[in-house]
Amino acid sequence: MQQIQDILKKLFGHQQIDSDFDLMDNTTALLAKYAYLPIQELLDFKPEVTAEYQGILAELDVVNAEATAILLLKGLTAIQSGSIDAANYLQQAQGVQVTALGYSYLALHFFLQDEPEKVVEVCTNAIVDFPKEPYFYACRCILNRNLDDDEGAFYDYQVAKRLDFNYHSLLEWHEHLPYLEALKAEQLDIQELERCCRQTPNNIENLAKLALEYVHIYDYQQAIDLYSQGLTLSSDPAEWYVYRAAIYSKLTLYILALKDCNQALIIDKSCVSAYILRAKLHECLGKDKEALGDYEKAESINPDQSAIYEERASLFERLGKDEDAIVDYSKLIALMKDDFYPYVLRADVFERLGKQEEALLDYNRAIDLNPYYSDLYQYRAAIKESLGDRIGAEADLQKFEELDEE
């Protein structure tokens, strides 16, 4: 296996290589580290295949436990060198051991060969074997869009977004790619900020504003370039690493995002935003223990940072730790007493735990704070109905319908 490690380090030198490269362990993390979405604009992030690496592969024997990994690596080398042997290597690898990474490389090969129907077929097979991996739904969504299958693309978009919300940003970005120049031309603020940046190129404040405007129109690549420029100008580069990491995460480039968060924390060990974003990245990679550790560190540095409790409570809910989620939502409410939304979040958990009275109190408070949000009355009506208050439930439903019609 050390031989595999050496090859990975040569091919993926910009990334952290797992000490034990197990093709069946944490497929989400493996896809994030070693796979490529079928989007031409993202292939700029792929590694180079050197002659030295190709020579090492040529000498390898395909035997025993290393057979699948070696075949996959040979397949990836063939893809990047344009060899027609790529599909053969990858199909052999899948024949030895079906892996998510194998599916991803087959999809990449057929994408680069301009065979979208075959990419869809590969992704469909991958979804059968790995139904909880948003990566394959996103890939199939992208290809279905290109094939004008709007219904199929929308279905895949919804599933990918539900499994990992960052795929919402990725797929929205992909959908807007053909229109970026037109969107930019319509934005007077962008044109003015670009003019200011040309006149005073070292003005870090204008640079930050311009990057944010590009984020708003989904031009993430331009935003990344601007944040990279800001790193060289800012007196507080830690925050700029976090800014860039946030855009990498929107593109599901989690390894690059993690690298930036780590760099931010090397510069500033008390950078709470870096801990919070890194925690969210760990969640996306299925590393919940590491995520909780980062949230705990962020809380120890700044216990008044509300984002810590909202994000961690959401993780606790996903882990089935509803009582812990309530504790964090309560902390969030203490920090945001005049915001109705934390009460809604806590009420939902109370309701799931069968604590209807507590849920009712939270909905009451939420409505006091925001009496014009129609959905709150519908939520409270369901609670009142469960508590036997039919008259109150009917009144809330009537109020919901009145507001909904306005």
Secondary structure, 3 states (H helix, E strand, C coil): CHHHHHHHHHHCCCCCCCCCCCCCCCHHHHHHHHCCCCCHHHHHHCCCCCHHHHHHHHCCCCCHHHHHHHHHHHHHHHHHHCCCCHHHHHHHHHHHCCCHHHHHHHHHHHHHCCCHHHHHHHHHHHHHHCCCCHHHHHHHHHHHHHCCCHHHHHHHHHHHHHHCCHHHHHHHHHHHHHHHHHHHHHCHHHHHHHHHHHHCCCCHHHHHHHHHHHHHCCCHHHHHHHHHHHHHHCCCHHHHHHHHHHHHHHCCCHHHHHHHHHHHHHHCCCCHHHHHHHHHHHHHCCCHHHHHHHHHHHHHHCCCCHHHHHHHHHHHHHCCCHHHHHHHHHHHHHHCCCCCHHHHHHHHHHHHCCCHHHHHHHHHHHHHHCCCCHHHHHHHHHHHHHCCCHHHHHHHHHHHHHHHHC
